[in-house]
């Protein structure tokens, strides 16, 4: 009987093992078809955003994504390769069948390699060290997005953290019926195009970018959606140029003005009030560009050179706007961590110019410990005086108005075109046709003003990546919807330390010097008293 009981237990154990093995096999089969990921990062860096999911599910037809990836990548690229594959797989799963992804290896198929080269995806050179030998190998890390007859490429995936936006932007571009047009205005003294190459390249990924010569006196074409004015601090719009910008806004266009109220001489750090004439237009529409320079205790380091040396110093005139300085209720900026404004001027909204049809949104402002120089300019970091008592407050650096605007001109004050013949200039009379096209007001205009131009130039965007994101968000807000803004702003790039007052710094400093020894002394006294009380009780 004991033997039969052992046999029964053995049989039960075998059955249990078989059942457990069968369950594991079934679970493996189902898990191969199902996938789940848990993203514990603060901004869900490894999970696509709800804005991207909405874009994918709203597609009218299938978008094909071809990933031209070399399978045998160097070890230092394996993590990036896996991150890209995970993101593409999630894009495909979230689209509900609207996105189909295929991975191709050009290094093993000459036809695929020829196809990749034909699309403009470059061959990359990788450095590899194997068996104590230095080698150079080639490979591919690019994507192509296809929709009907349209296609867009991402030639090189340098950083997987920006891939969600790059891929969403490519899908948005190929699926649009019409690609929006962003015009960049050129006029006398405007910022040269060579100073904002990075910004222009970012815009070209999403829009058709066109240079507009306001000097020719012709009205801005109707197909331009957004007009960008890189006014700078030395530019001068003539009356005809003012009229062209004015009528573009009156026609329901969107205007982004990057202007400064003070002209800076960077060679000798001197300043004078700027007279760009853009301020007259802005004041008519409801925003005053002050001719001052804003300083803040929240600032960035700037480099300076003397006759003998070069040094870096905290520079209050390079204002750093942190997360708390962006409007939390605006989707344009509420996901941004920071932006740096160099020699910026403050803005005031003129309430008397606004109507019940005008919507105002302040986008970026300084801390409440900022102050301003209104004429007694001092730009040398070693000579900048501390703010006087009671003079510190928060200043607006970027603001947006939308809705109703009234023209700066009337039918009787329309300026004629300037005709140049060599050194001679003549003003062409205003025709009745021009007067008939004149628009005196609009309820559909959008105006966004930033009291700084430098933040968007290459010298700043190459150092402060968030400046480029801030600028691109502004253009998106004026030109398209907010979906891409939410995707672009998702990644955290800055974690600034909280600004402390002098008294708080003193408490922390003296607390570190004396606080720790005092705590140890108190702990020793407590131990001594406790041991003594035990000895007395014994």
C-alpha positions in Angstrom: 0.0 0.0 0.0 2.9 2.3 0.7 4.3 1.6 -2.8 1.0 2.4 -4.4 0.9 5.7 -2.5 4.4 6.6 -3.7 3.4 5.8 -7.3 0.2 8.0 -6.9 2.3 10.9 -5.6 4.8 10.5 -8.4 2.0 10.4 -11.0 0.5 13.6 -9.4 3.9 15.3 -9.6 4.3 14.4 -13.2 0.8 15.6 -14.0 1.5 18.9 -12.2 4.7 19.4 -14.1 3.0 18.7 -17.4 0.2 21.1 -16.6 2.7 23.8 -15.5 4.7 23.3 -18.7 1.6 23.5 -20.8 0.6 26.8 -19.0 4.1 28.2 -19.6 3.9 27.3 -23.3 0.4 28.8 -23.7 1.6 32.0 -21.9 4.6 32.2 -24.2 2.5 31.9 -27.3 0.1 34.6 -26.1 2.9 36.9 -24.9 4.5 36.7 -28.3 1.4 38.3 -29.8 0.8 40.8 -27.0 3.2 43.4 -25.7 3.2 45.7 -22.8 5.6 48.3 -21.5 5.8 50.3 -18.3 7.4 53.7 -18.6 8.5 55.1 -15.3 10.1 58.3 -16.7 8.6 61.6 -15.6 7.5 62.7 -19.1 6.9 59.2 -20.5 10.0 59.4 -22.7 9.6 55.8 -23.9 5.8 55.9 -24.6 4.4 57.9 -27.5 2.2 60.9 -26.5 -1.5 61.1 -26.7 -1.1 63.8 -29.4 0.9 61.4 -31.6 -1.7 58.7 -31.0 -4.5 61.0 -32.1 -2.6 62.0 -35.2 -2.0 58.3 -36.1 -5.6 57.2 -35.6 -6.9 60.1 -37.7 -5.0 59.1 -40.8 -7.1 58.5 -43.9 -4.9 55.9 -45.5 -1.9 53.7 -44.7 1.5 55.4 -44.1 4.5 53.1 -44.9 7.7 53.6 -42.9 10.8 51.9 -44.1 13.7 51.7 -41.6 17.0 51.3 -43.4 19.1 49.9 -40.6 22.3 47.9 -40.7 21.9 44.9 -38.5 25.5 44.6 -37.5 26.0 47.9 -35.8 28.9 48.7 -33.4 28.3 48.0 -29.8 27.9 51.7 -28.8 24.9 52.0 -31.2 23.0 48.9 -30.1 21.0 50.7 -27.4 20.0 53.4 -29.9 19.0 50.7 -32.4 16.8 49.0 -29.9 15.2 52.3 -28.8 14.3 53.1 -32.4 12.9 49.7 -33.0 10.8 49.9 -29.9 9.4 53.3 -30.8 8.6 52.3 -34.4 6.9 49.2 -33.1 4.8 51.3 -30.8 3.9 53.7 -33.6 2.7 50.8 -35.6 0.7 49.3 -32.8 -0.9 52.7 -31.8 -2.0 53.5 -35.3 -4.6 50.8 -35.5 -3.2 49.6 -38.9 -2.7 53.1 -40.3 1.1 52.8 -40.0 3.1 49.9 -41.4 6.8 49.6 -40.6 9.3 47.4 -42.3 13.0 47.0 -41.4 15.5 46.7 -44.3 19.2 46.0 -44.1 21.0 47.7 -47.1 24.3 46.1 -46.2 23.1 42.6 -47.2 20.9 43.5 -50.2 22.3 45.6 -53.1 18.8 46.6 -54.3 17.8 47.9 -50.9 21.1 49.8 -50.7 20.5 51.4 -54.1 16.9 52.3 -53.0 18.2 54.0 -49.8 20.8 56.0 -51.7 18.2 57.0 -54.2 16.1 58.4 -51.4 19.0 60.4 -50.1 19.8 58.3 -47.0 23.6 58.5 -46.6 26.1 55.8 -46.0 27.6 56.3 -42.5 31.1 55.5 -41.3 31.5 53.8 -37.9 34.6 53.4 -35.8 35.0 49.9 -34.4 37.8 48.4 -32.2 37.9 44.6 -32.4 40.6 42.3 -31.2 42.8 45.3 -30.4 42.5 46.5 -34.0 41.0 49.8 -35.1 38.5 49.4 -38.0 36.1 51.6 -40.0 32.8 50.0 -41.1 29.9 51.5 -43.0 26.2 51.2 -42.3 22.8 52.9 -42.4 20.6 54.6 -39.7 17.8 56.3 -41.7 14.0 56.3 -42.2 11.7 57.0 -45.1 8.0 57.8 -44.7 5.7 57.1 -47.7 2.1 58.2 -48.3 0.7 58.0 -51.8 3.1 59.8 -54.1 4.7 61.8 -51.2 7.7 60.8 -49.2 9.8 62.4 -46.5 13.2 61.1 -45.2 15.0 61.2 -41.9 18.5 60.6 -43.2 20.2 60.0 -39.8 18.7 59.2 -36.4 21.2 60.9 -34.2 19.2 60.8 -31.0 16.2 58.6 -30.3 14.7 61.1 -27.8 13.7 63.4 -30.7 12.6 60.6 -33.0 8.9 60.8 -32.0 8.6 64.4 -33.1 10.7 63.9 -36.2 8.6 60.9 -37.3 5.3 62.6 -36.4 6.4 65.7 -38.3 7.3 63.6 -41.4 3.9 61.8 -41.3 2.1 65.1 -40.9 4.0 66.6 -43.8 3.4 63.8 -46.3 -0.3 63.5 -45.4 -1.2 67.1 -45.8 -3.1 68.3 -48.8 -1.3 71.6 -48.7 2.0 72.3 -47.0 1.8 75.7 -45.1 4.0 78.5 -46.3 6.2 80.5 -43.8 7.6 83.7 -45.2 10.7 85.3 -43.7 10.7 89.0 -44.5 13.8 90.8 -45.9 14.2 94.5 -45.6 16.9 97.1 -45.1 19.1 96.3 -42.0 17.2 93.1 -41.2 19.1 90.1 -39.6 21.0 88.3 -42.4 19.9 84.8 -43.3 23.3 83.4 -42.4 22.6 84.1 -38.7 19.5 81.8 -38.4 20.5 78.7 -40.4 19.4 76.3 -37.6 16.0 77.8 -37.3 15.4 77.8 -41.1 16.4 74.1 -41.3 13.9 73.3 -38.5 11.2 75.1 -40.3 11.9 73.4 -43.6 11.3 70.1 -42.0 7.6 71.0 -41.7 6.8 74.0 -43.9 7.6 75.6 -47.2 10.0 78.5 -46.3 10.0 81.5 -48.6 12.1 84.7 -48.5 9.9 87.8 -49.0 11.5 91.0 -50.1 9.5 93.8 -48.5 11.8 96.3 -50.4 10.0 95.6 -53.7 6.8 97.2 -52.4 4.5 94.4 -53.5 1.8 93.0 -51.3 2.7 89.7 -49.5 1.2 86.7 -51.6 -2.1 85.2 -50.4 -0.6 81.7 -50.0 1.7 82.8 -47.2 0.3 81.6 -43.9 2.8 83.1 -41.4 5.2 86.0 -41.7 8.3 86.0 -39.6 10.1 89.3 -38.9 13.7 89.1 -37.8 13.8 92.7 -37.0 16.9 92.8 -34.8 18.1 96.1 -33.3 19.3 98.0 -36.4 16.6 97.3 -39.0 14.4 100.0 -40.4 11.1 99.4 -42.1 10.1 102.2 -44.4 6.4 103.3 -44.7 5.8 101.0 -47.6 7.2 98.0 -45.7 5.0 98.9 -42.7 2.0 98.9 -45.0 2.8 95.5 -46.5 3.1 93.9 -43.0 0.0 95.8 -41.9 -2.2 94.5 -44.8 -0.9 91.0 -44.4 -2.3 91.0 -40.8 -5.5 92.7 -41.9 -6.0 89.9 -44.4 -6.1 87.4 -41.5 -2.5 86.4 -41.7 -0.2 85.5 -38.7 2.8 87.7 -37.8 5.7 86.7 -35.6 7.8 89.7 -34.7 11.2 89.3 -33.1 12.3 92.8 -32.3 14.4 94.7 -29.7 14.0 98.1 -28.3 17.8 98.7 -27.8 20.6 98.4 -30.3 23.7 96.7 -28.8 27.3 97.2 -30.0 28.8 93.9 -29.0 32.4 95.0 -29.7 32.5 97.7 -27.0 29.4 96.8 -25.0 27.6 100.0 -25.6 23.9 100.5 -26.3 21.4 103.1 -27.7 17.7 103.1 -28.3 16.7 101.4 -31.5 14.3 102.9 -34.1 13.2 100.0 -36.3 9.7 101.5 -36.9 8.2 98.1 -36.1 7.3 99.5 -32.7 4.8 101.9 -34.3 2.9 99.0 -35.9 2.9 96.9 -32.7 1.6 99.8 -30.6 -1.3 100.3 -33.1 -2.1 96.6 -32.8 -1.9 96.5 -28.9 1.7 95.7 -27.9 4.3 98.3 -26.8 7.9 97.3 -27.3 9.8 99.1 -24.6 13.2 100.6 -25.3 14.8 99.1 -22.3 17.0 96.1 -21.3 15.7 93.6 -18.9 18.0 92.0 -16.2 17.2 89.1 -13.9 18.7 87.1 -11.1 17.9 84.1 -13.2 20.5 84.3 -15.9 23.1 82.4 -17.9 26.9 82.5 -18.1 28.3 84.7 -20.8 31.9 84.8 -22.2 33.9 88.0 -22.2 37.4 88.9 -23.4 39.8 91.4 -22.1 43.3 92.4 -23.4 44.9 89.6 -21.4 42.3 86.9 -20.8 38.9 85.5 -21.4 36.4 84.7 -18.7 32.9 83.6 -18.1 30.5 85.3 -15.6 26.8 85.2 -14.6 25.3 87.8 -16.9 22.0 89.4 -15.7 21.3 90.7 -19.3 21.1 87.1 -20.5 17.8 86.3 -18.9 16.9 82.7 -18.3 13.2 82.0 -18.2 12.5 78.8 -16.3 9.5 76.5 -16.3 7.7 78.8 -13.9 8.1 81.7 -16.3 6.0 80.1 -19.0 2.3 80.4 -19.1 0.9 77.1 -17.6 -2.4 77.5 -19.4 -0.9 77.8 -22.9 -0.1 74.6 -24.8 2.5 76.6 -26.7 4.9 76.9 -23.8 3.6 75.0 -20.8 5.9 71.9 -21.5 9.1 74.0 -21.9 11.8 73.9 -19.2 13.7 77.0 -20.2 14.7 79.6 -22.7 17.5 82.2 -22.7 16.9 85.8 -23.9 19.9 88.0 -24.7 19.7 91.7 -24.2 15.9 91.5 -24.3 13.3 94.3 -24.1 10.1 94.1 -22.1 6.6 94.2 -23.6 3.4 96.0 -22.4 0.0 95.1 -23.7 -2.0 98.3 -24.4 -5.4 97.5 -23.0 -7.0 100.5 -24.7 -6.3 99.0 -28.1 -8.0 95.7 -27.2 -11.6 94.9 -27.8 -13.9 92.1 -26.6 -12.9 90.3 -29.9 -9.2 90.3 -28.9 -7.7 87.4 -27.0 -4.4 88.1 -25.0 -2.0 85.4 -23.8 1.3 86.3 -22.2 3.7 83.4 -23.0 7.0 84.1 -21.2 8.0 86.4 -18.3 10.9 86.9 -16.0 11.0 86.1 -12.3 9.7 88.8 -9.9 13.3 89.6 -9.1 14.0 91.2 -12.5 14.8 94.9 -13.1 15.4 97.1 -16.2 17.8 99.6 -17.6 15.9 102.4 -19.3 18.7 104.6 -20.6 21.7 104.6 -18.3 23.1 101.5 -20.1 25.8 99.5 -18.4 26.6 96.2 -20.2 29.9 95.3 -18.6 29.2 92.4 -16.2 31.8 93.7 -13.7 30.1 97.1 -13.5 26.4 96.2 -13.5 24.9 97.7 -10.4 22.5 95.8 -8.1 18.8 96.8 -8.5 17.6 99.6 -6.2 15.2 98.7 -3.4 11.6 98.2 -4.6 12.5 98.3 -8.3 12.3 94.5 -9.0 9.3 93.0 -10.6 8.3 90.5 -13.3 8.5 91.6 -17.0 6.7 90.1 -20.0 9.1 89.0 -22.8 6.7 87.2 -25.2 3.0 87.8 -25.7 0.3 86.8 -28.2 -2.8 88.6 -29.4 -5.5 87.1 -31.7 -8.8 88.2 -33.1 -9.6 91.9 -33.8 -7.0 94.4 -35.1 -7.3 97.7 -36.8 -5.0 99.0 -39.5 -2.2 101.5 -38.9 -3.2 103.2 -42.2 -6.3 104.7 -43.9 -7.2 104.8 -47.5 -5.8 108.3 -47.7 -2.5 107.5 -46.1 -1.5 104.4 -48.1 2.2 104.9 -49.0 3.1 104.4 -52.7 5.8 102.0 -53.9 9.3 103.3 -54.1 10.8 103.0 -57.6 14.6 103.0 -57.7 16.6 103.9 -60.8 20.2 103.9 -59.9 20.7 106.3 -57.0 17.4 108.1 -57.7 14.2 107.2 -55.9 10.6 108.1 -56.9 7.4 107.3 -55.1 4.8 105.7 -57.4 1.3 107.2 -56.9 -1.3 105.0 -55.2 -3.8 103.6 -57.7 -7.5 103.3 -57.2 -7.1 99.5 -57.5 -4.7 99.6 -54.4 -7.2 101.8 -52.5 -10.0 99.3 -53.4 -7.9 96.4 -52.0 -7.2 98.3 -48.7 -8.3 96.5 -45.5 -9.0 98.6 -42.5 -9.6 95.9 -39.9 -9.8 92.1 -39.3 -11.2 89.7 -36.7 -9.0 86.8 -37.9 -5.5 88.1 -37.2 -2.8 86.6 -35.0 0.2 88.5 -33.7 3.0 87.1 -31.6 5.8 89.4 -30.3 9.0 88.5 -28.6 11.2 91.3 -27.2 14.4 89.7 -28.4 15.9 88.5 -31.7 19.1 86.9 -30.4 17.4 83.9 -28.8 16.5 82.5 -32.3 19.9 83.0 -33.9 22.5 80.3 -34.4 24.8 81.7 -31.7 22.1 81.0 -29.1 20.3 77.9 -30.5 23.6 76.0 -30.8 24.2 76.5 -27.1 20.6 76.6 -25.8 18.6 73.8 -27.5 15.4 74.9 -25.8 15.5 78.2 -27.7 15.0 76.4 -31.0 12.1 74.4 -29.5 10.6 77.7 -28.2 10.8 79.3 -31.6 9.4 76.3 -33.5 6.5 76.2 -31.1 5.7 79.8 -31.8 5.6 79.2 -35.5 3.5 76.1 -35.1 1.0 78.0 -32.9 0.6 80.6 -35.7 0.6 78.2 -38.6 -0.9 74.8 -37.6 -2.5 73.2 -34.6 -0.9 72.3 -31.3 -0.4 68.6 -31.8 3.2 68.8 -32.9 3.9 71.3 -30.1 3.0 68.8 -27.4 5.2 66.1 -29.0 8.2 68.4 -29.5 8.1 69.8 -26.0 7.9 66.4 -24.3 11.5 65.7 -23.6 13.0 67.2 -20.4 16.3 69.0 -21.3 16.9 71.3 -18.3 16.6 71.1 -14.6 17.7 74.5 -13.2 18.4 75.0 -9.5 15.9 77.1 -7.7 17.1 80.7 -7.3 17.8 81.6 -3.6 17.9 85.0 -1.9 21.1 86.2 -0.2 19.6 85.5 3.2 18.6 81.9 2.2 22.2 81.3 0.9 23.6 82.6 4.2 21.4 80.3 6.3 22.5 77.3 4.2 26.2 78.2 4.3 26.3 78.8 8.1 24.0 75.8 8.7 26.6 73.6 6.9 29.5 75.1 8.9 28.0 75.0 12.4 24.8 72.9 12.0 26.5 69.5 11.5 28.9 69.8 14.5 26.1 71.0 16.7 23.9 68.0 15.8 26.8 65.6 16.6 27.4 67.4 19.9 23.7 67.1 20.8 23.7 63.5 19.9 26.7 62.9 22.1 25.1 64.7 25.0 21.9 62.7 24.6 23.9 59.4 24.6 25.8 60.5 27.7 22.7 61.4 29.6 21.0 58.1 28.7 24.0 56.0 29.8 24.2 58.0 33.0 20.6 57.5 33.8 21.0 53.7 33.3 24.0 53.7 35.6 22.1 55.5 38.4 19.1 53.2 38.1 21.5 50.2 38.6 
